Amino acid sequence: MSHSLSSSIPGFAPAPAAIPVRAVLPWAAFGVVLALALLYFVGAEQGATSLISGHAVHEFVHDGRHLLGFPCH
């Protein structure tokens, strides 16, 4: 006899768990920082004049730059 609780109580629907804003806020801030870093590397990183690691990052995101319409040559 395997009956689940939801099938034995008509009209029963589990309530979604409440997530406090304080728990989401650090992850949201991390996501914004990550998105800004990605935008920098794809949109502004030019290789020789870059802040981080020179030409390697430019070559890694080169096709993505053209796909998104950023000029790089």
C-alpha positions as CSV (number, residue, x, y, z in Angstrom):
1,M,0.0,0.0,0.0
2,S,1.8,3.0,-1.2
3,H,-0.3,6.1,-0.9
4,S,1.1,9.5,-1.1
5,L,-0.1,12.3,1.2
6,S,-1.2,14.5,-1.7
7,S,-3.4,11.9,-3.2
8,S,-5.2,11.1,0.1
9,I,-6.2,14.7,0.8
10,P,-8.4,16.2,-1.9
11,G,-7.4,19.8,-2.8
12,F,-4.0,19.6,-1.1
13,A,-1.2,21.5,-2.8
14,P,2.2,22.0,-1.2
15,A,3.0,25.7,-0.6
16,P,6.2,27.1,-2.1
17,A,9.0,27.8,0.3
18,A,9.4,31.5,1.2
19,I,13.0,32.7,0.4
20,P,13.9,35.8,2.4
21,V,15.4,38.8,0.4
22,R,18.5,38.7,2.7
23,A,19.3,35.2,1.3
24,V,18.9,36.3,-2.3
25,L,20.6,39.7,-2.1
26,P,24.3,38.4,-2.0
27,W,23.6,36.0,-5.0
28,A,22.0,38.9,-6.9
29,A,25.0,41.1,-6.2
30,F,27.4,38.3,-7.3
31,G,25.4,37.9,-10.5
32,V,25.6,41.6,-11.3
33,V,29.4,41.7,-10.7
34,L,29.8,38.6,-12.9
35,A,27.7,40.1,-15.7
36,L,29.7,43.3,-15.6
37,A,33.0,41.4,-15.7
38,L,31.7,39.4,-18.7
39,L,30.6,42.6,-20.4
40,Y,34.1,44.1,-19.8
41,F,35.9,41.1,-21.3
42,V,33.6,40.8,-24.3
43,G,33.1,44.5,-25.0
44,A,36.1,46.5,-23.8
45,E,39.0,44.1,-23.4
46,Q,41.4,44.9,-26.3
47,G,44.5,42.7,-25.6
48,A,47.6,44.9,-25.4
49,T,45.9,47.7,-23.4
50,S,43.9,45.4,-21.1
51,L,43.9,45.3,-17.4
52,I,44.1,41.5,-17.1
53,S,46.2,38.9,-19.0
54,G,46.7,40.6,-22.3
55,H,46.0,39.1,-25.6
56,A,44.7,35.6,-24.4
57,V,41.4,36.9,-23.1
58,H,40.8,38.9,-26.3
59,E,41.3,35.8,-28.5
60,F,39.1,33.7,-26.2
61,V,36.1,36.1,-26.6
62,H,37.0,37.2,-30.2
63,D,34.1,35.5,-32.0
64,G,31.6,36.4,-29.3
65,R,32.6,40.1,-29.8
66,H,31.7,39.9,-33.5
67,L,28.5,38.0,-32.8
68,L,27.3,40.7,-30.3
69,G,28.4,43.5,-32.7
70,F,31.4,44.8,-30.8
71,P,34.2,46.1,-33.1
72,C,37.6,44.9,-32.3
73,H,39.9,45.4,-35.3
